[in-house]
Amino acid sequence: MTTDFIESYCKLIVNNKEDIKVQSEMIDDQFCEITVYANEADIGKLIGKNGNMINSLRTILNGCKSKDNISYKIQIEKK
């Protein structure tokens, strides 16, 4: 559910929507790492000015933590 939301949210922001790919990996039963792969030209848009965009995504994921008791870490990497 969270990866679908992150993917759809990222596709709204970037210019190269077809290059967005989201992977999630459960590190243990209480920690999940989400990696967003994007075109190099779109990485700046996903991070945002002063990191505001990526911080808003982290805030949303912290809200998910209170619901399902799983901590999330999000990273953005070039495809």
HELIX and SHEET records of a PDB file:
HELIX    1   1 THR A    2  ILE A   13  1                                  12    
HELIX    2   2 LYS A   17  ASP A   19  5                                   3    
HELIX    3   3 GLU A   40  ASP A   42  5                                   3    
HELIX    4   4 ILE A   43  ILE A   47  1                                   5    
HELIX    5   5 LYS A   49  GLY A   51  5                                   3    
HELIX    6   6 ASN A   52  ASP A   68  1                                  17    
SHEET    1   A 3 LYS A  21  ASP A  28  0                                        
SHEET    2   A 3 PHE A  31  ALA A  38 -1                                        
SHEET    3   A 3 SER A  71  LYS A  78  1                                        
END                                                                             
